[in-house]
Amino acid sequence: MRDKIKRLIVFTISLAMFSAINPVHGQTRTPDNQAEQRREAPTETLIRNATVLTISHGTLQNSDVLIRRGKIAAVGQNLKAGGGARVIDATGKYVMPGIIDCHSHTMIDAINEGTVSVSSMVNVKDVLNPTDIAIYRELAGGTTTANVLHGSANSIGGQTIVVKLKYGRPASEFIFPGALPGIKFALGENPKRSNFPPLPGLQRRYPATRMGVEETIRDAFTRAVDYKKDWDDYRAAQKRGDKSVLPPRRDLQLEPLVEVLEGKRYVHAHSYRADEILMLINVANEFGFKVRTFQHVLEGYKVAREIAEHGAGGSTFSDWWGYKIEAYDATPYNTAIMMRAGVVVSVNSDSNELARRLNIEAAKMMKYGDLTEEEALKLITLNPAIQLGIQDRVGTIDLGKDADVVIWNGHPLSVYSRPETTFIDGEIFFDRQQDIARRADMERERAQLEQAEPNRPPAQGGVPPTIPRRRPSHDTDDEWDGGIDQR
Amino acid sequence: MRIRQLLIICVLALFFALTARVTPTTHAQRSATIDTYAITNAHIVPVTGPEIQRGTIVIRNGLIAAVGANVAAPADARVIDGAGLTVYPGLIDANTTLGMPQPSPSPSAATGRSGAGLPSIFAAPQATLITAPNSAQPPGLQPEVMAENVIQTSSDQIDAERNAGITSALTAPREGIFIGQSAFINLSGDTPRQMIVRSPVALHIGFTPLRSGTYPGSLLGVFSSIRQMLLDAQRYRDSHVTYEQNPRGIRRPTQDRSLAALVPLITRDMPVVMQANTEREIRRALDLAQEFNLKVIIAGGEESWKVTDRLREMNVPVLLSLNFPRRTTAQVAEADPEPLRVLRERVEAPKAAGRLAAAHVRFAFQSGSMTDMRDFIGNAIRAVENGLARDEALRAMTINAAEILGVGNQLGSLEVGKIANLTVTRGNILDRNARITNVFIDGRPVELRPVIAAPRGAGASGSWTVNIKLESRDVTITLILQQDGENLRGSIQGELGSSQIASASAGPTGDLRITVPITFQGQTHEATLSGRIAGNEMSGSVTVVGLSPGTFTGTRAGGGPTTAAPSSSPQAQPTPTPEQPSGNPPASSSTSKTLASAALADTEASGTWKISLVIDDQKVPATLMLKQQGKRLSGMIEGPFEPAEISGQITNEKRFSFTSTVVLGGNSVDLKFEGTIYLDLALAPCGGEGIMAVMSGTVTSSLGSVAFAGTRYQECK
């Protein structure tokens, strides 16, 4: 047997020596060159000699990761790739799975349908914006997957989806294959609008108290239970051959709630205070569904045991505190306390800006709670994957998983480290060298475009341009990142 | 006896003669007797057939009677010598709001008091929504609204289109989610019925949320509400079909006009026009159409060239807008560079048509709310220069539009039996120096008035007294606006400080948007006023970064826009014309300056300034007498303290700083003033107090810093 293996090794080595080795850099995918990208993207990539943070089975020194047709084909030492493979020398670098952001409002053209307090009929999938520059910046921060959520203006918000940040592709290609859809709930100050005076002349929207928030949720689920029964009865009548019964009216508001009752849609509940966390657990238990994750959950440490018993995950901030009354009892030790009580915890961004440096957010937990390196890294990889039900495909570096990996120039938990190359499904969607090389081209292109006739300022008059403070955040570098509404 | 008879006869004869002369023969009656025209010796381009180098076209009774090289003009025809002229089918504008009612001023705009039912900020902007009677749906979600019910027969906009050679158009209401059902109209007729060629043509869908504060208030809700209504329409149709077949034993289904109006969409009997420009908007529209198996037409289509595979596969035509984007902002050194995406988009837009043609996607041209109708043909020419074949361009303005909109058998080309809409030019219509010489609609010539510049804004100029409600406070300010074509400049004065408007725009339908720095409760904020001007009233909402939104209402003093044209500079220019900085195109008149233009030249900051410092909600007035020599500033300041000397300098361009030591309450306090001077000598007409310049900035001392603002009044000469 050994002989055979030896011969195989010799054979592959000689094959490798005679095959061409492709240059190191893949080109960054942008909408204008994607057609040519698809033609020339290699099906195999070999990342050589890196420190591989597998998350699932420890850290491997001086190891290689072989990617084939979008999956992790092999992890080990001295791997060999076929001819035509892209080989990247990652000596001195670190490879870890792509970061998963469990609370994102990136890439949507609308965040809140705030006119009604139960807006389960709306779906963020309808308003995806694949050209949002924030996507690219997040790739540059090592984030590869995002749980794109509706805002927190409503007790029951809109439907949500999980996406892979494939910048440059049409929106349909972003959708994470096989991930269950979700729905956003919100408890506390935001859905009761305590920080937002009503517009002049309009009455304050119901609910205006936490009691009302609970009632809105109960009422919606009560109606959903009735709705489900109507449809079950109808289907039973159809089966019996009874043609006289018209189907009930399809109600897009109640259908997602029925899916929640049937376990086919995850509930992500924005929450702060311990009492409202317990309230939702009780309501969920009563109606027979599970809360999948509590988001923000800054007082989760007070009720960590109850959260763990219910089986919900917690997705929280590293160290945000005090920006509203309900955030006053927050502590950065929240993560550690919940973890020790058995809750699956992730750290999220809820922000285009923070989503670029979730590695630091995770690192902070080594200070606040003495998490080990591996536990800290889990907060942004395996744990959010488990929370979103996608741990079979992403979250660790294991054979057969999606090749969503990032090459860092240093240990990701160090403040000095930066991602160099970001892969999703084995394709490069961000490469630092390529980005730098493109800048000169872009400057040239800009100079040329600015001379074109439609781009020249009007000869006479001309509207004064908007002053810097008010430019749209998606097109510039220093963003003013949303408001309290989203946290 | 005979004399009397003679007299009577004479009188009667005179009477008849006089009345005969007096009987009015109206223009209509006169031309009603001529309904046959022949254009001879002309170059004729039928579009659906080979070009005729020299031929004759005869129109009779509103229809094309004959076309050909060997056609003779009938004896009773009014003959037009077409030597040197080219006859084309009448041009078609494939998507407009022609003939739709103008927005009416909202009755509650004047009061704007809170608590008065639906607040004015919501009532005013939605004034253009057409409401159907007895509808189960709110305005904006009423697919039963029909353009044909509200068409107005004449307007400046219709004239402007005809002068551009356009003889017919698709018209739909201005806004909404389910905007309404469009009508295809000829742009000439005494009554709406005479104009309509076909109605309804299609149901139009826009993806802009309602602004009424009720669902749907976001793009999310727009999609869900459309989806829910289409589902309900499917059920409505099924329930009615079932009921019709046998009503016995079934409770009758509800009558719902809104859902009934959606049924033809579901059965694909009526197409739906969806407004979409960016790639993602177009993809979303196509997804929605696919979900409900709708016959969809994309209107706008600026990035449609990125989605051609899908458009062709789904056989979706595009009503491509010729309103190509162009830069409207002035060149300002401190402004951010424009994003690369925006620069690319402007350059790519003219190439869209050529790319659609190459990909075999059907398309027609629409004007897309352009303000200067000369751009209709003008931009079609640009499309040709950017890769579109000339004959394709012509088809997009004629037969393609007709076929896409279901009237291809009635007009769009010069064929016998079709409606006689003709556009006659001297020169090829796609040449820049061609001139439109005749336009026929429904077989009648149309009077071409000289091209009127399109509606130049709501006439926002003037001095407005505006009452603003902000954070439960009522403040009054004076807003001075000067409109020069597309550009709007001005300043504010009063309880929110004095400052120049940072940016402003006023749309042709009266939409107003102004961004201006204000001083409120001791702090400088940036406020955006957005609302509507109607006549001499304005109203809308105020958003201020960091504060809750407020509302405003205003009335214009003097009851009318000021007539002084800003480009004719006021005479009271105290200083010599400064040299223009390089790269900065001068304003129309060499002696008037625009915001943020040249650095302050010698002595420009000089003068007497009335300033006020905002201290603890109080405005403390002071007078500043400045003398500028080169970069040096000197002078005196006087206020709630003894006059004190100041000294300082112009730091750069228009920024200045100076210090002064004043005696306040027995103590010596060092004050440092830093700010910016805005010179806009073209602001207000000279009459009463003309404001000639404005300054604003902060005053710092060991006690803290406060904002200040000031104006310099100059006597008019």
Interface residues (C-beta under 8 A of the other chain):
Chain A: D109 A110 I111 N112 E113 G114 T115 V116 S119 M121 V122 N123 V124 D126 V127 L128 N129 P130 T131 H150 G158 P170 A171 S172 F196 P197 L199 P200 G201 L202 L246 P247 R249 R250 D251 L252 M442 E445 R446 L449 E450 A452 P454 N455 R456 P457 P458 A459 Q460 G461 G462 V463 P464 P465 T466 I467 P468 R469 R470 R471 D475 T476
Chain B: S114 G115 A116 G117 L118 P119 I121 F122 G213 T214 Y215 P216 G217 S218 L219 L220 G221 F223 S224 R227 Q228 L231 D232 R235 D238 S239 T242 T278 E279 R280 R283 R284 F324 P325 R326 R327 T328 T329 A330 Q331 V332 E334 A335 D336 P337 E338 P339 L340 R341 L343 R344 R346 V347 A349 K469 D484 G485 E486 N487 L488 R489 I501 A502 S503 A504 S505 T515 E526 T528 V545 S548 P549 G550 T551 P585 A587 S588 T594 L595 A596
